[in-house]
Amino acid sequence: MRQEIIVEPKEEKSLLADLEKRSDPEAERLKRFLQMPDLSREAGSPIHELVKRILAIPDLKDFDVIKDPEIVPVKESFDLFNFPPDHPARSRSDTYYLNPVRSLARAKGASPKDLGEATSNGVNDDYILRTHTTIMWYYYLRLPEIQARVKKGEPLGLLSYGKVYRKDEIDRNHMNVFHQMDGLYICKREEQEIGVAELQDILIKIAQAVFGSSIEYRFNKDTFPYTDPSLEMEIKVKERWVEVLGSGVAHKKVLDNLGVDSKTWNGWAFGFGLERLAILSMNLPDIRLLWSKDERVKRQLHLGQEYKEVSKFPPITRDISFVVKNDFAPNDYFDLIRDLGGDLVEEVSLLDKYENAEKFGEGKLSYTYRIIYRSNERTLTTEEIEPIQAKITKGTKQQFKADVR
């Protein structure tokens, strides 16, 4: 029988309490992200409907469901799962770290050297906002009752879903807060050898549960730190192939790291973003629609039903050019724009980037970005956008020590 398991470690409560006491820009940003609703558990959301369909797949009906923390330790997120030291996911320009000292130092314009020194003893530098629901392996396999089942040699299946957080570009297909679902099945090798055929079988059943039995699909080799071999699945949507699901054989090193002897045990795993499946199922033109409160939009958000534009409201476009040090991280800049523009920002695109030491000085670069403001629910006015653009200009100068041109 399926178990519903909720993991609430003491350290997460303590970290949340510390975060609540802070008022620096990074803390305010993280608090806002954490307070956003989990659409995978919100009745009426197509993200929730996706979860229900996958949970109902007969092969997964006895799988446990674990709800694990959204603030997780770095070591357990990356080291245990075989992420190399230089993997992009470890970067502060890709992942949200909780360190308050670094956040405050950055807000005051500290240099990279100063930031490194400021965080050398910072305990919260060891925690991040969850970047993947794959972390469920760690929380599940360390539970005493699950360890007892491993000792008995029982096969184990588990699923986890919910919000994850990654710094990202701003456009109609990406948000830095989104939803993911992961699955894992392990058993003793003497009972079953898990390979590519088992991976393909479970991915086909998931794709058919979401898109129907007639969906066209194909598989490609891929690479993930925690599976080997690994596969991606693509489906055919209006004559183009789109990646939708990733999977692999559970990596021997990762199983060993988590206390499961890979000489005795093996298994398969999958993971995917739920938004991508929802967008493809409904042909949604904008990811922000999944969060809309507009009833004209909400009543259309049903899997398999093609979305029809309520109205295409006109955009307001603003460009911003500035010169900044060459350690500038675009994803950090996108966070500033999200903070100030919220869901009124449809897209941010790089128009120009160049270096001219004679004109700007050594170690400096010029950037020009175009910000497109557009609401899915109403027509924006210049009077509404100008104050936001002015705040972005001010923030660009203050937070990034930029010379706005």
DAPE-V382227 format. One record per residue. RES is the residue in one small letter. SS is DSSP state (H for helix, E for strand, L for the rest). Layout:
res=RES ss=SS
res=RES ss=SS
This chain:
res=m ss=L
res=r ss=L
res=q ss=L
res=e ss=E
res=i ss=E
res=i ss=E
res=v ss=L
res=e ss=L
res=p ss=L
res=k ss=H
res=e ss=H
res=e ss=H
res=k ss=H
res=s ss=H
res=l ss=H
res=l ss=H
res=a ss=H
res=d ss=H
res=l ss=H
res=e ss=H
res=k ss=H
res=r ss=L
res=s ss=L
res=d ss=L
res=p ss=H
res=e ss=H
res=a ss=H
res=e ss=H
res=r ss=H
res=l ss=H
res=k ss=H
res=r ss=H
res=f ss=H
res=l ss=H
res=q ss=H
res=m ss=L
res=p ss=L
res=d ss=L
res=l ss=H
res=s ss=H
res=r ss=H
res=e ss=L
res=a ss=L
res=g ss=L
res=s ss=L
res=p ss=H
res=i ss=H
res=h ss=H
res=e ss=H
res=l ss=H
res=v ss=H
res=k ss=H
res=r ss=H
res=i ss=H
res=l ss=H
res=a ss=L
res=i ss=L
res=p ss=H
res=d ss=H
res=l ss=H
res=k ss=L
res=d ss=L
res=f ss=L
res=d ss=E
res=v ss=E
res=i ss=E
res=k ss=E
res=d ss=L
res=p ss=L
res=e ss=L
res=i ss=E
res=v ss=E
res=p ss=E
res=v ss=H
res=k ss=H
res=e ss=H
res=s ss=H
res=f ss=H
res=d ss=H
res=l ss=L
res=f ss=L
res=n ss=L
res=f ss=L
res=p ss=L
res=p ss=L
res=d ss=L
res=h ss=L
res=p ss=H
res=a ss=H
res=r ss=H
res=s ss=L
res=r ss=L
res=s ss=L
res=d ss=L
res=t ss=L
res=y ss=L
res=y ss=E
res=l ss=L
res=n ss=L
res=p ss=H
res=v ss=H
res=r ss=H
res=s ss=H
res=l ss=H
res=a ss=H
res=r ss=H
res=a ss=H
res=k ss=L
res=g ss=L
res=a ss=L
res=s ss=L
res=p ss=H
res=k ss=H
res=d ss=H
res=l ss=H
res=g ss=H
res=e ss=H
res=a ss=H
res=t ss=L
res=s ss=L
res=n ss=L
res=g ss=L
res=v ss=H
res=n ss=H
res=d ss=H
res=d ss=H
res=y ss=E
res=i ss=E
res=l ss=E
res=r ss=L
res=t ss=L
res=h ss=L
res=t ss=H
res=t ss=H
res=i ss=H
res=m ss=H
res=w ss=H
res=y ss=H
res=y ss=H
res=y ss=H
res=l ss=H
res=r ss=L
res=l ss=L
res=p ss=H
res=e ss=H
res=i ss=H
res=q ss=H
res=a ss=H
res=r ss=H
res=v ss=H
res=k ss=H
res=k ss=H
res=g ss=L
res=e ss=L
res=p ss=L
res=l ss=E
res=g ss=E
res=l ss=E
res=l ss=E
res=s ss=E
res=y ss=E
res=g ss=E
res=k ss=E
res=v ss=E
res=y ss=E
res=r ss=L
res=k ss=L
res=d ss=L
res=e ss=L
res=i ss=L
res=d ss=E
res=r ss=L
res=n ss=L
res=h ss=E
res=m ss=L
res=n ss=L
res=v ss=E
res=f ss=E
res=h ss=E
res=q ss=E
res=m ss=E
res=d ss=E
res=g ss=E
res=l ss=E
res=y ss=E
res=i ss=E
res=c ss=E
res=k ss=E
res=r ss=L
res=e ss=L
res=e ss=L
res=q ss=L
res=e ss=L
res=i ss=L
res=g ss=L
res=v ss=H
res=a ss=H
res=e ss=H
res=l ss=H
res=q ss=H
res=d ss=H
res=i ss=H
res=l ss=H
res=i ss=H
res=k ss=H
res=i ss=H
res=a ss=H
res=q ss=H
res=a ss=H
res=v ss=H
res=f ss=H
res=g ss=L
res=s ss=L
res=s ss=L
res=i ss=L
res=e ss=L
res=y ss=E
res=r ss=E
res=f ss=E
res=n ss=E
res=k ss=E
res=d ss=E
res=t ss=E
res=f ss=E
res=p ss=L
res=y ss=L
res=t ss=E
res=d ss=E
res=p ss=E
res=s ss=E
res=l ss=E
res=e ss=E
res=m ss=E
res=e ss=E
res=i ss=E
res=k ss=E
res=v ss=E
res=k ss=L
res=e ss=L
res=r ss=E
res=w ss=E
res=v ss=E
res=e ss=E
res=v ss=E
res=l ss=E
res=g ss=E
res=s ss=E
res=g ss=E
res=v ss=E
res=a ss=E
res=h ss=L
res=k ss=H
res=k ss=H
res=v ss=H
res=l ss=H
res=d ss=H
res=n ss=H
res=l ss=L
res=g ss=L
res=v ss=L
res=d ss=L
res=s ss=L
res=k ss=L
res=t ss=L
res=w ss=E
res=n ss=E
res=g ss=E
res=w ss=E
res=a ss=E
res=f ss=E
res=g ss=E
res=f ss=E
res=g ss=E
res=l ss=H
res=e ss=H
res=r ss=H
res=l ss=H
res=a ss=H
res=i ss=H
res=l ss=H
res=s ss=H
res=m ss=H
res=n ss=L
res=l ss=L
res=p ss=L
res=d ss=L
res=i ss=H
res=r ss=H
res=l ss=H
res=l ss=H
res=w ss=H
res=s ss=L
res=k ss=L
res=d ss=L
res=e ss=H
res=r ss=H
res=v ss=H
res=k ss=H
res=r ss=L
res=q ss=L
res=l ss=L
res=h ss=L
res=l ss=L
res=g ss=L
res=q ss=L
res=e ss=L
res=y ss=L
res=k ss=L
res=e ss=L
res=v ss=L
res=s ss=L
res=k ss=L
res=f ss=L
res=p ss=L
res=p ss=L
res=i ss=E
res=t ss=E
res=r ss=E
res=d ss=E
res=i ss=E
res=s ss=E
res=f ss=E
res=v ss=E
res=v ss=E
res=k ss=E
res=n ss=L
res=d ss=L
res=f ss=L
res=a ss=L
res=p ss=H
res=n ss=H
res=d ss=H
res=y ss=H
res=f ss=H
res=d ss=H
res=l ss=H
res=i ss=H
res=r ss=H
res=d ss=H
res=l ss=H
res=g ss=H
res=g ss=H
res=d ss=H
res=l ss=H
res=v ss=E
res=e ss=E
res=e ss=E
res=v ss=E
res=s ss=E
res=l ss=E
res=l ss=E
res=d ss=E
res=k ss=E
res=y ss=E
res=e ss=L
res=n ss=L
res=a ss=H
res=e ss=H
res=k ss=H
res=f ss=H
res=g ss=L
res=e ss=L
res=g ss=L
res=k ss=E
res=l ss=E
res=s ss=E
res=y ss=E
res=t ss=E
res=y ss=E
res=r ss=E
res=i ss=E
res=i ss=E
res=y ss=E
res=r ss=L
res=s ss=L
res=n ss=L
res=e ss=L
res=r ss=L
res=t ss=L
res=l ss=L
res=t ss=L
res=t ss=H
res=e ss=H
res=e ss=H
res=i ss=H
res=e ss=H
res=p ss=H
res=i ss=H
res=q ss=H
res=a ss=H
res=k ss=H
res=i ss=H
res=t ss=H
res=k ss=H
res=g ss=H
res=t ss=H
res=k ss=H
res=q ss=H
res=q ss=H
res=f ss=H
res=k ss=L
res=a ss=L
res=d ss=E
res=v ss=E
res=r ss=L
